[in-house]
């Protein structure tokens, strides 16, 4: 399959949540993958090397394909409150 045969939404990753700590992002990633949504954790290594960068770069990002973004957000909204406390709402900021 060549590049032209891919749907552009499948190639574009969008951030559906951000977290202060990599472990929180991995728990959320596992939740999405248990629902059949392929998810990726971005900026984990940078924050692991120097956690002070977390605020500067906006936290550890949980990303999915654009085609799965709405469903992923809905799943994360239904997750226990431990995610609500740890997640960063992209529109409201840290912990709100």
C-alpha positions in Angstrom: 0.0 0.0 0.0 1.5 3.3 -0.9 1.1 6.7 0.8 -1.7 7.9 -1.5 -3.9 4.9 -0.5 -4.0 6.0 3.2 -6.9 8.1 4.5 -5.4 11.4 5.7 -7.3 11.2 9.0 -5.4 7.9 9.7 -2.1 9.7 9.3 -2.8 12.8 11.3 -2.3 12.4 15.1 -4.2 14.7 17.4 -3.8 15.3 21.1 -6.8 14.2 23.1 -5.4 14.7 26.6 -2.3 15.8 28.3 -0.8 14.7 31.7 1.7 15.9 34.2 3.3 12.5 34.5 4.1 9.8 31.9 2.6 7.0 34.0 -0.8 8.8 33.9 -0.7 9.0 30.2 0.1 5.3 29.9 -2.9 4.4 32.0 -5.1 6.4 29.7 -3.4 4.9 26.7 -4.2 1.5 28.0 -7.8 2.4 28.5 -8.1 3.6 24.9 -6.3 0.6 23.5 -8.7 -1.7 25.5 -11.5 -0.1 23.4 -9.6 -0.7 20.2 -8.2 2.8 19.7 -4.5 2.9 18.9 -2.9 5.6 21.0 0.5 7.1 21.4 2.3 8.9 24.3 4.3 12.0 23.1 7.0 14.0 25.0 7.4 11.3 27.6 11.1 11.0 27.3 11.7 14.7 27.5 9.7 15.0 30.7 11.3 11.9 32.1 14.8 13.5 31.6 13.7 16.8 33.2 10.3 16.9 34.7 10.5 20.8 35.0 9.8 20.8 31.2 6.3 19.5 31.8 4.8 23.0 32.2 6.9 24.5 29.4 5.9 22.0 26.7 2.3 21.4 28.0 2.7 18.0 29.6 2.9 14.5 28.3 0.5 14.2 25.3 -1.9 11.3 24.6 -2.4 11.2 20.8 -4.7 9.2 18.5 -5.6 9.4 14.8 -7.9 12.3 13.9 -10.5 9.7 12.9 -10.6 8.3 16.5 -10.3 11.6 18.4 -14.0 12.2 19.2 -14.5 8.6 20.4 -11.3 8.7 22.4 -12.3 11.9 24.2 -15.7 10.3 25.0 -14.0 7.2 26.5 -11.7 9.3 28.6 -14.6 11.4 29.9 -16.2 8.2 31.1 -13.1 7.0 32.9 -12.8 7.1 36.7 -12.0 10.4 38.4 -8.3 9.6 38.7 -8.0 10.7 35.1 -10.0 13.9 35.7 -7.6 14.9 38.4 -4.5 14.1 36.3 -5.5 15.2 32.9 -5.1 18.6 31.4 -8.1 20.0 29.6 -6.7 21.6 26.5 -9.1 24.5 26.6 -9.1 25.2 30.4 -5.5 24.3 31.4 -3.9 22.3 34.2 -6.3 20.7 36.7 -9.4 22.5 35.7 
